[in-house]
Structure formats: structure tokens, C-alpha cells
């Protein structure tokens, strides 16, 4: 076998391995068509969430999430939008100046969870030489995740009901943090 053939085989092998690695990030979703009848979902229909004053959710100012995080912080708003063929479900908090939470990406009966963070802060940091310094974002490693949705396919305008349970390790420059959350959510797809 020539060295050019060996290089070609190694190149093809690396492409296959990298494609398989990406697919491993997605987890199979569970489905329960009766989840909208769950007591927690029904209770959300009765509770108003004054923190949601600027949100256009499924029930207009009604509670859209009972996701409880390990820090007992549960003032979260659930929003969903369909981008091409992927459903993007965001569950988090926004002050109007910054936002943070977790995003569930759902495609072809599989999902993955990732964190999101946004801010209006435009501070620029420089080193001793005046060179702009960019902070390395923390990495998140998810484990023990479960997602239950009310159906397998969605379109714009559909109501979505679900349950999520996850834990993750956030590895940052100076510290490692554990996150976990579980609970029910509902919203209308934009």
C-alpha cells in the first residue's frame, strides 16, 4: 500500500469518527401524549407570573416553567421557536439587560441540552501590552438527561408541553460548578 493510500484511509477514518462523535451528543427523546394533563402543567395554567410581563407565551403572563434548579431558583420563562427543522426550546431568565439559562435543541426525535448566556455588557479587557483579551467561555458536560415531549413533530403555532431532568458540570477557568434542573414546561412555538 502506498503512503498516499494510507493517508487517504486515515483521512476517511478521521471524518467518520468526527461525524459519529457529533451524533453521540444527541439523546433519544421520550414521548407522552397525555403530559398536558399532568397536575404540574394544570397548576401552571392557574398561576400568573408577573416576571413575565414582556413575554408572549402560551397563556399570556401565565407561568410557563416549573423547572427547579439545584439553587432553588425557578423564575424561568419558557420560549420555543422553530428554526429550519430544529425546535429550539429556551428555559431561563432575562432581565432585559442579560439572560441565562439552558436551551434544548430537538430534531428528528433526538435532543441535546446546552447553556446560553447573553449580556448587554460591552466592556473590553486588555492585557499589560494593550492587547484585547477574550475570556474563554466555560465548558459544560451534561449527564443524566431526560426529555419528555407531548408529540414527535411540531410546527409554528403549536403548543408544546414537556418535562426535562438533567445535571451538568460547568468547567471554567477558575472554578467548576454543578448544575441540575428538573420539572415541567409549556409554551407556544413562535
C-alpha positions as CSV (number, residue, x, y, z in Angstrom):
1,X,0.0,0.0,0.0
2,X,1.4,3.4,-0.9
3,X,1.8,6.2,1.5
4,X,-0.8,8.2,-0.4
5,X,-3.4,5.4,0.1
6,X,-2.5,5.2,3.8
7,X,-3.0,8.9,4.2
8,X,-6.4,8.7,2.4
9,X,-7.5,5.8,4.6
10,X,-6.5,7.7,7.7
11,X,-8.3,10.9,6.5
12,X,-11.5,9.0,5.8
13,X,-11.3,7.3,9.2
14,X,-11.0,10.7,10.9
15,X,-14.0,12.0,9.0
16,X,-16.1,9.0,10.1
17,X,-15.0,9.3,13.7
18,X,-15.7,13.0,13.9
19,X,-19.2,12.6,12.3
20,X,-20.0,9.8,14.8
21,X,-18.8,11.9,17.7
22,X,-21.3,14.7,16.8
23,X,-24.2,12.2,16.6
24,X,-23.3,11.0,20.1
25,X,-24.2,14.4,21.6
26,X,-27.9,13.8,20.7
27,X,-30.1,11.7,23.0
28,X,-33.3,9.9,22.2
29,X,-36.4,11.8,23.4
30,X,-39.3,10.1,25.3
31,X,-42.9,11.0,24.4
32,X,-46.2,11.2,26.4
33,X,-49.2,12.5,24.5
34,X,-51.0,13.0,27.9
35,X,-48.3,15.1,29.5
36,X,-50.5,18.3,29.2
37,X,-52.9,16.6,31.7
38,X,-50.2,16.4,34.4
39,X,-51.0,18.2,37.6
40,X,-48.0,20.5,37.4
41,X,-49.0,21.6,33.9
42,X,-52.6,22.2,35.0
43,X,-51.3,24.2,38.0
44,X,-49.2,26.5,35.7
45,X,-52.5,27.4,33.9
46,X,-53.7,28.9,37.2
47,X,-50.6,30.8,38.3
48,X,-49.7,34.2,37.0
49,X,-46.0,35.1,36.6
50,X,-45.5,38.8,37.0
51,X,-41.9,38.5,35.9
52,X,-43.1,37.5,32.5
53,X,-44.6,40.9,31.7
54,X,-42.8,41.2,28.3
55,X,-43.2,37.6,27.3
56,X,-45.8,36.4,24.8
57,X,-46.2,32.9,26.0
58,X,-48.9,30.2,25.6
59,X,-51.2,31.8,28.2
60,X,-50.2,35.4,28.3
61,X,-48.5,36.1,31.7
62,X,-49.2,32.6,33.0
63,X,-46.4,30.5,34.5
64,X,-44.6,28.6,31.7
65,X,-42.0,26.7,33.7
66,X,-41.7,24.7,36.9
67,X,-38.1,23.8,36.3
68,X,-36.4,23.8,39.7
69,X,-32.6,24.2,39.6
70,X,-30.2,23.0,42.3
71,X,-30.1,26.5,43.7
72,X,-34.0,26.6,44.1
73,X,-34.1,29.4,41.5
74,X,-37.2,28.8,39.4
75,X,-38.1,32.1,38.0
76,X,-37.8,30.9,34.4
77,X,-39.6,31.6,31.2
78,X,-40.0,29.0,28.5
79,X,-39.9,30.1,24.9
80,X,-39.7,27.9,21.7
81,X,-39.1,28.7,18.1
82,X,-38.7,26.5,15.1
83,X,-35.5,27.3,13.1
84,X,-35.5,25.3,9.9
85,X,-36.1,21.7,11.1
86,X,-34.8,22.1,14.7
87,X,-37.0,23.1,17.6
88,X,-35.2,25.5,20.0
89,X,-36.7,25.4,23.5
90,X,-35.1,28.1,25.8
91,X,-35.8,27.9,29.5
92,X,-34.2,30.7,31.5
93,X,-34.4,34.2,32.9
94,X,-33.9,37.6,31.2
95,X,-33.7,41.0,32.9
96,X,-33.8,42.9,29.7
97,X,-30.0,43.5,30.0
98,X,-28.8,40.0,30.4
99,X,-30.1,36.5,30.1
100,X,-29.1,33.0,31.1
101,X,-30.5,29.5,31.1
102,X,-30.5,26.3,29.2
103,X,-31.5,25.6,25.6
104,X,-33.0,22.3,24.4
105,X,-32.4,21.6,20.7
106,X,-34.9,19.0,19.4
107,X,-34.5,17.4,15.9
108,X,-35.7,14.1,14.5
109,X,-36.8,12.6,17.9
110,X,-33.4,13.4,19.5
111,X,-32.3,16.3,21.6
112,X,-29.3,17.9,23.3
113,X,-29.1,20.5,26.1
114,X,-26.7,23.4,26.1
115,X,-26.4,26.5,28.2
116,X,-26.9,30.1,27.0
117,X,-25.9,33.4,28.3
118,X,-26.2,36.9,26.9
119,X,-25.4,40.4,28.1
120,X,-25.5,44.0,27.0
121,X,-22.2,44.5,28.8
122,X,-19.7,45.7,26.2
123,X,-16.7,46.0,28.5
124,X,-13.4,45.4,26.7
125,X,-10.5,43.9,28.7
126,X,-6.8,44.5,27.7
127,X,-3.6,42.9,28.9
128,X,-0.5,44.9,30.1
129,X,0.5,45.4,26.4
130,X,-2.9,46.9,25.5
131,X,-3.9,43.8,23.5
132,X,-7.6,42.9,23.8
133,X,-8.2,39.8,26.0
134,X,-11.1,37.5,25.3
135,X,-12.3,35.3,28.2
136,X,-12.6,31.6,27.4
137,X,-16.2,30.5,27.9
138,X,-16.7,27.7,30.4
139,X,-17.4,24.2,29.0
140,X,-20.5,22.2,30.1
141,X,-20.6,18.4,30.3
142,X,-24.2,17.0,30.6
143,X,-25.1,13.7,32.2
144,X,-28.3,12.0,33.4
145,X,-30.5,13.8,31.0
146,X,-34.1,13.0,30.2
147,X,-36.6,14.9,28.0
148,X,-40.3,14.0,27.6
149,X,-42.4,15.9,25.0
150,X,-46.1,15.7,24.1
151,X,-45.6,14.7,20.4
152,X,-42.9,13.9,17.9
153,X,-43.4,16.7,15.3
154,X,-44.2,20.4,15.7
155,X,-44.9,23.4,13.5
156,X,-45.1,27.1,14.2
157,X,-48.1,27.9,16.4
158,X,-48.3,24.5,18.1
159,X,-48.4,24.3,21.9
160,X,-45.6,22.3,23.4
161,X,-45.7,20.5,26.8
162,X,-42.7,18.8,28.3
163,X,-40.6,17.6,31.2
164,X,-36.8,17.8,31.5
165,X,-34.4,16.4,34.0
166,X,-30.7,17.0,33.7
167,X,-27.4,17.6,35.5
168,X,-24.2,19.2,34.2
169,X,-20.7,20.1,35.2
170,X,-19.6,23.6,34.2
171,X,-15.8,23.7,33.9
172,X,-14.4,27.2,34.0
173,X,-11.1,28.9,34.2
174,X,-11.2,29.4,38.0
175,X,-13.9,27.0,39.2
176,X,-16.1,24.1,38.5
177,X,-19.9,24.3,39.1
178,X,-22.5,21.6,39.2
179,X,-26.0,22.4,37.8
180,X,-29.1,20.4,37.8
181,X,-32.7,21.0,37.0
182,X,-35.9,19.2,36.5
183,X,-39.6,20.0,36.0
184,X,-42.3,20.7,33.6
185,X,-42.6,23.4,30.9
186,X,-45.1,24.7,28.3
187,X,-45.2,27.3,25.6
188,X,-46.3,28.1,22.1
189,X,-43.9,27.7,19.2
190,X,-43.1,31.0,17.6
